[in-house]
């Protein structure tokens, strides 16, 4: 039940970002929100492996769209 509510919440958040900012920018803002949330949780746990993975993935996205 908790997982389903969490998924529904995230879907509403994504829809909200898309409605406010358009398809591309809304999806990008939603992605940043997810990265920030997961990054904060990993930082509190001291999980440097997850932080490195998030940084690596974000850098890969940056490179994909800037070159």
Secondary structure, DSSP 4 states (H G I P E B T S, - for coil): -HHHHHHHHHHHHHHHHHHHH-HHHHHHHHHHHHHHHHHHHHHHHT-HHHHHHHHHHHHHHHHHHH-
